[in-house]
């Protein structure tokens, strides 16, 4: 490695160290910090965020970047060195458009908003959170203005999470998905053989749920020597390099799916981060290609693996041992159908695969309306309920089960939600390729063997970090860009079988 590239890596290492330190403070705030620490923590995070941004946009960084670009220009365009410099250029150019003062204020405001959201959710009272959300949306509008001109006000937000994707692209994908998924759900409700999920809606001891979830995460490949699991109000994954990736889960004492599939979901995120090339630590390449690719990994392990019948051939006998009173007399087929029941439910993170994307689409439309200014924040609960009835045919009974259920807006993460639905598409597209390369995959899963599956993902997806942008990565791995067809085919085949359509 040339000296100029080494210098660029050194400078980026400082930025990433500071930003990771702020991330650890955010993780602590959502797991162990006493409530009284919110004000001080907000200032700590703001200070570190401002310092990281100032280091990123400094003249010294710009000069080092230009020197590194000159040094690597004769190398293979797909080499790690060239890709690292290219990603550094993208990060630098975007950051230069944003004042450090805005970065500090945004991180301070979102740190303060988080405990307010928690309290509002606990009280089921959106009005308690309305003020902070109005300030966050205003800050996001200011952010968008830094990137004018743009095709749509939502584009700069989306690009932060899904590089290169436009709002119009998402709308086109969602238009294709919505009609297909609404039709499938209607067919299931109108003609499907009813599914009884009462077997997973019993009392389940929390500690036993925890222990079984950890057992499953270890079996899948989550490395607890380089990660840990804790409890939080909303499940999430935080990565501070390949050697420290942390997940959280939450529990419902009367619904088995919540913690079980939440743990598998977050373990999928974490295994991605643990699998990134360790040489990319403390560099611009040491992150996921995009949030849709990231989400593809969590949805793959949660659903394509965890909600498959093959998986439970391996793990159901053990689950029956753990919860003998509840599941000892329940056969595998009935349990499999129960964990895959399709219903017009309220909570996104617990939604079945057939309805999940509808939860995302309504949030996408609401976020666009907030950013365009066509929806006042005070009217958000009513707009949420109306969209929910339109998309899913139910109305939330209160704000906690409606507009306040997700953590994202308290963190200012407008533009994030579409990546969840896109991640479903990416997961199924990758899965089709995996099935070609590992033709006996179901047999291996049924034996509790995940080494080859995880190894395939390590080789083809994880190790690259953000070396490739998402569409480019998909094309390299599968031979084509993003397509909805494998996902739609998967849904129809799976639920057609479960509901005897």
C-alpha positions as CSV (number, residue, x, y, z in Angstrom):
1,X,0.0,0.0,0.0
2,X,1.3,3.4,-1.0
3,X,2.1,6.0,1.6
4,X,-0.5,8.4,0.4
5,X,-3.2,5.8,0.7
6,X,-1.9,5.0,4.2
7,X,-2.3,8.6,5.2
8,X,-5.8,8.7,3.9
9,X,-6.6,5.6,5.9
10,X,-5.0,7.1,9.0
11,X,-7.2,10.2,8.8
12,X,-10.4,8.3,8.2
13,X,-9.5,6.0,11.1
14,X,-9.7,9.0,13.4
15,X,-13.1,10.0,12.0
16,X,-14.4,6.5,12.4
17,X,-13.0,6.2,15.9
18,X,-14.8,9.3,17.1
19,X,-18.0,8.4,15.4
20,X,-17.9,4.9,16.9
21,X,-17.4,6.4,20.3
22,X,-20.6,8.4,19.8
23,X,-22.3,5.2,18.7
24,X,-21.3,3.4,21.9
25,X,-22.8,6.3,23.9
26,X,-26.0,5.9,21.8
27,X,-26.1,2.2,22.4
28,X,-25.7,2.8,26.2
29,X,-28.5,5.3,26.2
30,X,-30.9,2.7,24.7
31,X,-29.8,-0.1,27.0
32,X,-28.3,0.8,30.4
33,X,-28.1,4.6,30.9
34,X,-30.2,6.0,33.7
35,X,-33.0,8.3,32.5
36,X,-31.5,11.2,34.3
37,X,-28.5,11.2,31.9
38,X,-30.4,12.3,28.8
39,X,-29.3,15.9,28.8
40,X,-25.6,15.2,29.4
41,X,-25.6,12.4,26.9
42,X,-27.1,14.5,24.2
43,X,-24.3,17.0,24.6
44,X,-21.6,14.3,24.6
45,X,-23.0,12.8,21.4
46,X,-23.3,16.2,19.8
47,X,-19.7,17.1,20.7
48,X,-18.3,13.8,19.3
49,X,-20.4,14.1,16.2
50,X,-19.2,17.6,15.5
51,X,-15.6,16.6,16.0
52,X,-15.9,13.6,13.7
53,X,-17.5,15.8,11.0
54,X,-14.8,18.5,11.4
55,X,-12.1,15.9,10.9
56,X,-13.9,14.5,7.9
57,X,-14.3,17.8,6.0
58,X,-10.9,19.3,7.0
59,X,-8.6,20.6,4.3
60,X,-6.0,18.0,5.4
61,X,-8.5,15.2,4.5
62,X,-9.2,16.8,1.1
63,X,-5.5,17.0,0.3
64,X,-4.9,13.4,1.4
65,X,-7.8,12.3,-0.7
66,X,-6.5,14.0,-3.8
67,X,-3.1,12.6,-3.2
68,X,-4.5,9.1,-2.8
69,X,-6.6,9.4,-5.9
70,X,-3.4,10.2,-7.9
71,X,-1.5,7.3,-6.3
72,X,-4.1,4.6,-7.2
73,X,-5.3,5.8,-10.6
74,X,-3.3,3.2,-12.5
75,X,-4.6,0.3,-10.4
76,X,-7.4,-2.1,-11.2
77,X,-10.7,-0.2,-10.9
78,X,-12.1,-3.0,-8.8
79,X,-9.1,-3.3,-6.4
80,X,-9.7,-2.6,-2.7
81,X,-7.4,0.4,-2.9
82,X,-9.3,2.1,-5.7
83,X,-12.7,1.3,-4.2
84,X,-11.6,2.6,-0.8
85,X,-10.6,5.9,-2.3
86,X,-13.8,6.1,-4.4
87,X,-15.9,5.6,-1.3
88,X,-13.8,8.1,0.6
89,X,-14.5,10.6,-2.1
90,X,-18.2,10.1,-1.9
91,X,-18.3,10.4,1.9
92,X,-16.1,13.5,1.8
93,X,-18.1,15.3,-1.0
94,X,-21.4,14.7,0.8
95,X,-20.1,15.7,4.2
96,X,-18.6,19.0,2.8
97,X,-22.1,20.1,1.9
98,X,-23.3,19.9,5.5
99,X,-22.1,22.4,8.2
100,X,-20.6,20.8,11.4
101,X,-23.0,23.0,13.4
102,X,-26.0,21.2,11.8
103,X,-24.5,17.8,12.5
104,X,-24.0,18.6,16.2
105,X,-27.5,20.1,16.6
106,X,-29.1,17.2,14.8
107,X,-27.4,14.6,16.9
108,X,-28.1,16.5,20.1
109,X,-31.8,16.9,19.2
110,X,-32.2,13.2,18.3
111,X,-30.5,12.1,21.5
112,X,-32.9,14.2,23.5
113,X,-35.9,13.0,21.4
114,X,-35.3,9.3,22.1
115,X,-36.4,9.3,25.8
116,X,-39.3,11.6,24.9
117,X,-40.4,9.0,22.3
118,X,-40.0,6.2,24.9
119,X,-42.2,8.1,27.3
120,X,-44.8,9.0,24.7
121,X,-45.0,5.4,23.6
122,X,-45.4,4.3,27.2
123,X,-48.2,6.8,27.6
124,X,-49.7,6.1,24.2
125,X,-49.8,9.8,23.6
126,X,-48.4,11.3,20.4
127,X,-48.8,14.9,21.6
128,X,-46.0,14.3,24.1
129,X,-43.6,13.6,21.2
130,X,-45.0,16.0,18.7
131,X,-42.7,19.0,19.5
132,X,-39.4,17.0,19.2
133,X,-40.6,15.4,16.0
134,X,-41.5,18.8,14.5
135,X,-38.0,20.0,15.3
136,X,-36.4,16.8,13.8
137,X,-38.5,17.2,10.5
138,X,-37.4,20.8,10.3
139,X,-33.8,19.8,10.7
140,X,-34.2,17.2,8.0
141,X,-35.7,19.8,5.6
142,X,-32.6,22.0,6.3
143,X,-30.4,19.0,5.5
144,X,-32.1,18.4,2.2
145,X,-31.6,22.0,1.2
146,X,-27.8,21.5,1.5
147,X,-28.1,19.1,-1.5
148,X,-30.3,21.3,-3.8
149,X,-31.1,21.0,-6.6
150,X,-32.7,17.5,-6.4
151,X,-35.4,15.6,-8.3
152,X,-37.4,15.1,-5.2
153,X,-37.1,16.4,-1.6
154,X,-36.9,12.9,-0.3
155,X,-34.0,11.9,-2.6
156,X,-31.1,13.2,-0.4
157,X,-32.5,11.3,2.6
158,X,-32.9,8.1,0.7
159,X,-29.4,8.4,-0.7
160,X,-27.9,8.3,2.8
161,X,-29.3,4.8,3.3
162,X,-29.5,3.5,-0.3
163,X,-26.8,5.1,-2.4
164,X,-27.9,5.9,-5.9
165,X,-31.6,5.2,-5.5
166,X,-34.2,7.8,-6.2
167,X,-37.7,8.3,-4.8
168,X,-39.1,7.6,-8.2
169,X,-37.3,4.2,-8.2
170,X,-38.9,3.2,-4.9
171,X,-42.3,4.3,-6.0
172,X,-42.1,2.2,-9.1
173,X,-41.0,-0.9,-7.1
174,X,-43.7,-0.3,-4.5
175,X,-46.4,0.1,-7.2
176,X,-45.5,-3.3,-8.5
177,X,-45.4,-4.9,-5.1
178,X,-48.6,-3.3,-3.6
179,X,-51.1,-4.8,-6.0
180,X,-49.5,-8.2,-5.9
181,X,-49.3,-8.3,-2.1
182,X,-52.8,-6.9,-1.5
183,X,-54.2,-9.5,-3.9
184,X,-52.4,-12.3,-2.1
185,X,-53.6,-11.2,1.3
186,X,-57.1,-10.9,0.0
187,X,-56.9,-14.4,-1.5
188,X,-55.6,-15.8,1.8
189,X,-58.3,-14.2,3.8
190,X,-61.1,-15.0,1.4
191,X,-60.2,-18.5,0.3
192,X,-57.3,-19.8,2.5
193,X,-57.6,-22.6,5.0
194,X,-57.6,-20.8,8.4
195,X,-54.5,-20.9,10.5
196,X,-54.6,-21.1,14.3
197,X,-51.7,-19.4,16.0
198,X,-52.9,-19.8,19.6
199,X,-50.0,-22.2,20.2
200,X,-47.5,-19.3,20.0
201,X,-49.8,-17.0,22.0
202,X,-49.4,-18.6,25.5
203,X,-47.3,-17.7,28.5
204,X,-43.6,-18.2,27.8
205,X,-41.0,-17.7,30.5
206,X,-38.8,-14.7,29.5
207,X,-35.5,-16.3,30.7
208,X,-36.2,-19.5,28.7
209,X,-37.0,-17.4,25.7
210,X,-33.7,-15.6,26.1
211,X,-31.7,-18.8,26.5
212,X,-33.3,-20.4,23.5
213,X,-32.8,-17.3,21.3
214,X,-29.1,-17.2,22.3
215,X,-28.8,-20.9,21.5
216,X,-30.2,-20.3,18.0
217,X,-28.1,-17.2,17.4
218,X,-25.0,-19.2,18.2
219,X,-26.1,-22.1,15.9
220,X,-26.6,-19.7,13.0
221,X,-23.1,-18.3,13.4
222,X,-23.3,-15.1,15.5
223,X,-20.0,-14.9,17.3
224,X,-20.5,-14.0,21.0
225,X,-16.8,-13.4,21.4
226,X,-17.2,-10.5,19.0
227,X,-20.8,-9.5,20.0
228,X,-23.4,-9.5,22.7
229,X,-27.2,-9.3,23.2
230,X,-29.1,-7.0,25.5
231,X,-32.6,-5.8,26.0
232,X,-34.1,-2.6,24.6
233,X,-37.5,-1.0,23.9
234,X,-37.0,-1.5,20.2
235,X,-34.6,-4.2,18.8
236,X,-31.5,-2.9,17.0
237,X,-28.0,-3.7,16.0
238,X,-24.9,-1.5,16.6
239,X,-21.5,-2.3,15.1
240,X,-18.2,-0.7,16.2
241,X,-15.9,-2.7,13.9
242,X,-15.9,-6.4,13.1
243,X,-14.8,-7.2,16.6
244,X,-17.7,-5.5,18.5
245,X,-21.2,-6.0,17.1
246,X,-24.1,-5.7,19.5
247,X,-27.7,-6.7,19.2
248,X,-30.8,-6.2,21.3
249,X,-34.2,-7.9,21.6
250,X,-37.4,-7.4,23.5
251,X,-39.9,-9.8,25.0
252,X,-43.6,-10.4,25.0
253,X,-44.5,-13.0,27.8
254,X,-47.5,-14.1,25.9
255,X,-46.2,-14.2,22.3
256,X,-43.3,-16.4,21.4
257,X,-42.5,-14.7,18.0
258,X,-41.5,-11.4,19.4
259,X,-38.1,-12.2,21.0
260,X,-37.4,-15.4,19.0
261,X,-37.6,-13.8,15.5
262,X,-36.3,-10.5,16.8
263,X,-33.1,-12.2,17.9
264,X,-32.7,-14.0,14.6
265,X,-33.4,-10.8,12.7
266,X,-30.8,-8.8,14.6
267,X,-28.3,-11.7,14.5
268,X,-28.6,-11.6,10.7
269,X,-27.6,-7.9,10.8
270,X,-24.7,-8.7,13.2
271,X,-23.3,-11.6,11.2
272,X,-23.1,-9.3,8.2
273,X,-21.0,-6.8,10.1
274,X,-18.9,-9.6,11.7
275,X,-18.2,-10.9,8.2
276,X,-16.8,-7.7,6.7
277,X,-13.2,-8.0,5.7
278,X,-11.2,-7.1,8.8
279,X,-8.8,-5.1,6.7
280,X,-11.6,-2.7,6.1
281,X,-12.0,-1.8,9.8
282,X,-11.5,1.9,10.4
283,X,-11.9,2.7,6.7
284,X,-14.8,3.9,4.5
285,X,-15.3,0.3,3.3
286,X,-15.9,-1.1,6.8
287,X,-19.7,-0.7,6.6
288,X,-22.6,-2.4,4.7
289,X,-23.1,-1.8,1.0
290,X,-26.5,-0.2,1.9
291,X,-29.3,-0.6,4.3
292,X,-31.3,-2.7,1.9
293,X,-28.4,-5.1,1.6
294,X,-28.1,-5.0,5.4
295,X,-31.8,-5.7,5.8
296,X,-31.6,-8.6,3.3
297,X,-29.4,-10.4,5.7
298,X,-31.6,-9.9,8.7
299,X,-34.8,-10.8,6.8
300,X,-33.0,-13.8,5.2
301,X,-32.1,-15.4,8.6
302,X,-35.4,-14.4,10.2
303,X,-37.7,-15.6,7.5
304,X,-36.1,-17.6,4.7
305,X,-34.3,-19.6,7.3
306,X,-36.1,-19.1,10.6
307,X,-39.6,-19.3,9.4
308,X,-38.9,-22.3,7.1
309,X,-40.1,-25.8,7.8
310,X,-36.6,-27.1,7.3
311,X,-35.3,-25.0,10.1
312,X,-37.9,-26.3,12.6
313,X,-37.2,-29.9,11.6
314,X,-33.8,-29.2,13.3
315,X,-34.9,-27.0,16.2
316,X,-38.5,-27.8,17.0
317,X,-37.6,-30.8,19.2
318,X,-35.4,-28.6,21.3
319,X,-38.0,-25.9,21.6
320,X,-40.5,-28.5,22.7
321,X,-38.0,-29.5,25.5
322,X,-37.7,-25.9,26.6
323,X,-41.5,-25.2,26.5
324,X,-42.9,-28.7,27.1
325,X,-46.1,-27.6,28.7
326,X,-46.9,-25.2,25.9
327,X,-45.6,-27.1,22.8
328,X,-45.0,-30.7,23.9
329,X,-48.2,-32.0,22.2
330,X,-48.2,-29.6,19.2
331,X,-47.0,-31.2,16.0
332,X,-44.4,-29.6,13.7
333,X,-46.9,-28.8,10.9
334,X,-49.2,-26.9,13.2
335,X,-46.3,-25.0,14.7
336,X,-44.9,-24.1,11.3
337,X,-48.3,-22.8,10.2
338,X,-48.8,-20.9,13.4
339,X,-45.5,-18.9,13.1
340,X,-46.4,-18.1,9.5
341,X,-50.0,-16.9,10.1
342,X,-51.0,-14.1,7.8
343,X,-53.1,-11.4,9.4
344,X,-53.7,-7.7,9.1
345,X,-51.8,-6.9,12.3
346,X,-50.7,-3.6,13.9
347,X,-47.0,-4.0,14.7
348,X,-44.5,-3.9,11.8
349,X,-41.7,-5.9,13.5
350,X,-44.1,-8.7,14.2
351,X,-45.9,-8.6,10.9
352,X,-46.0,-11.7,8.7
353,X,-44.1,-11.8,5.4
354,X,-47.2,-11.4,3.2
355,X,-48.2,-8.1,4.9
356,X,-44.9,-6.7,6.0
357,X,-44.2,-4.5,3.0
358,X,-47.6,-2.8,3.3
359,X,-46.4,-1.5,6.7
360,X,-43.4,-0.1,5.0
361,X,-45.3,1.5,2.1
362,X,-47.6,3.5,4.4
363,X,-44.6,4.8,6.3
364,X,-42.9,5.8,3.0
365,X,-45.9,7.8,1.9
366,X,-46.2,9.5,5.3
367,X,-42.5,10.5,5.3
368,X,-42.8,11.9,1.8
369,X,-45.8,14.0,2.9
370,X,-44.0,15.2,6.0
371,X,-40.9,16.3,3.9
372,X,-43.1,17.9,1.2
373,X,-44.9,19.8,3.9
374,X,-48.3,18.5,2.8
375,X,-48.9,16.8,6.2
376,X,-48.7,18.8,9.4
377,X,-47.0,16.8,12.2
378,X,-50.0,17.4,14.5
379,X,-52.1,15.5,12.0
380,X,-49.8,12.6,11.8
381,X,-51.7,10.2,14.1
382,X,-54.9,10.6,12.1
383,X,-53.0,10.3,8.8
384,X,-51.3,7.1,10.1
385,X,-54.7,5.6,11.2
386,X,-56.3,6.4,7.8
387,X,-53.4,4.9,5.9
388,X,-53.4,1.8,8.1
389,X,-57.1,1.2,7.4
390,X,-56.5,1.8,3.7
391,X,-53.5,-0.5,3.5
392,X,-54.3,-3.2,6.1
393,X,-58.0,-2.9,6.9
394,X,-57.5,-2.2,10.6
395,X,-57.2,0.9,12.8
396,X,-54.8,1.1,15.7
397,X,-56.5,1.4,19.0
398,X,-54.0,3.9,20.4
399,X,-50.8,5.7,19.4
400,X,-48.5,3.2,21.0
401,X,-49.7,0.5,18.6
402,X,-49.9,3.1,15.8
403,X,-47.8,6.1,15.0
404,X,-45.4,5.7,18.0
405,X,-44.5,2.1,17.5
406,X,-41.1,2.6,15.7
407,X,-38.0,4.2,17.0
408,X,-36.8,5.7,13.7
409,X,-38.3,9.1,13.7
410,X,-37.0,9.9,17.1
411,X,-33.5,9.2,15.7
412,X,-34.2,11.4,12.6
413,X,-34.0,8.4,10.3
414,X,-36.4,9.6,7.7
415,X,-35.5,7.8,4.4
416,X,-34.7,4.6,6.2
417,X,-38.0,2.7,6.0
418,X,-38.0,1.9,2.3
419,X,-34.9,-0.1,2.7
420,X,-36.8,-2.7,4.8
421,X,-39.0,-3.6,1.9
422,X,-36.1,-3.4,-0.6
423,X,-34.2,-5.8,1.7
424,X,-37.0,-8.4,1.3
425,X,-36.4,-8.3,-2.5
426,X,-32.7,-8.5,-2.2
427,X,-32.9,-11.4,0.2
428,X,-35.0,-13.5,-2.2
429,X,-32.9,-12.6,-5.1
430,X,-29.8,-13.8,-3.3
431,X,-31.6,-16.8,-2.0
432,X,-32.4,-17.9,-5.6
433,X,-28.7,-17.8,-6.4
434,X,-27.8,-19.6,-3.1
435,X,-30.2,-22.4,-4.0
436,X,-28.4,-22.8,-7.4
437,X,-25.0,-22.9,-5.7
438,X,-26.1,-25.1,-2.7
439,X,-28.8,-27.4,-4.2
440,X,-29.2,-29.4,-1.0
441,X,-29.6,-26.3,1.2
442,X,-32.9,-27.4,2.8
443,X,-31.4,-30.7,3.8
444,X,-28.5,-29.0,5.5
445,X,-30.8,-26.5,7.3
446,X,-33.0,-29.4,8.4
447,X,-29.8,-30.9,10.0
448,X,-29.0,-27.6,11.8
449,X,-26.0,-27.1,9.5
450,X,-25.5,-23.4,8.5
451,X,-21.7,-23.3,7.8
452,X,-22.1,-23.5,4.0
453,X,-24.9,-20.9,3.9
454,X,-23.0,-18.5,6.1
455,X,-19.8,-19.2,4.2
456,X,-21.6,-18.4,0.9
457,X,-22.8,-15.1,2.3
458,X,-19.3,-14.3,3.8
459,X,-17.7,-14.9,0.4
460,X,-20.3,-13.2,-1.9
461,X,-21.8,-10.4,0.3
462,X,-20.3,-9.8,3.8
463,X,-16.6,-9.5,3.1
464,X,-17.0,-6.7,0.5
465,X,-18.4,-4.3,3.1
466,X,-19.2,-1.1,1.0
467,X,-16.7,-1.9,-1.7
468,X,-19.6,-2.2,-4.2
469,X,-22.8,-0.1,-4.3
470,X,-25.9,-2.1,-3.8
471,X,-27.1,-2.6,-7.4
472,X,-23.5,-3.2,-8.5
473,X,-23.2,-5.9,-5.7
474,X,-26.4,-7.6,-6.8
475,X,-25.3,-7.6,-10.4
476,X,-21.9,-9.1,-9.5
477,X,-23.5,-11.8,-7.3
478,X,-26.7,-12.7,-9.2
479,X,-26.1,-11.3,-12.7
480,X,-28.9,-8.8,-12.6
481,X,-30.0,-5.6,-10.8
482,X,-32.8,-5.4,-8.4
483,X,-35.9,-7.3,-9.3
484,X,-39.1,-8.1,-7.4
485,X,-39.9,-11.4,-9.2
486,X,-38.0,-13.8,-6.9
487,X,-39.7,-12.3,-3.9
488,X,-43.2,-12.4,-5.3
489,X,-42.7,-16.0,-6.5
490,X,-41.4,-16.9,-3.0
491,X,-44.5,-15.4,-1.3
492,X,-47.0,-17.0,-3.6
493,X,-45.4,-20.5,-3.4
494,X,-44.9,-20.4,0.4
495,X,-48.3,-19.1,1.4
496,X,-50.1,-20.9,-1.4
497,X,-48.9,-24.1,0.3
498,X,-49.6,-23.0,3.9
499,X,-53.1,-21.8,3.0
500,X,-53.9,-24.4,0.4
501,X,-54.6,-21.8,-2.3
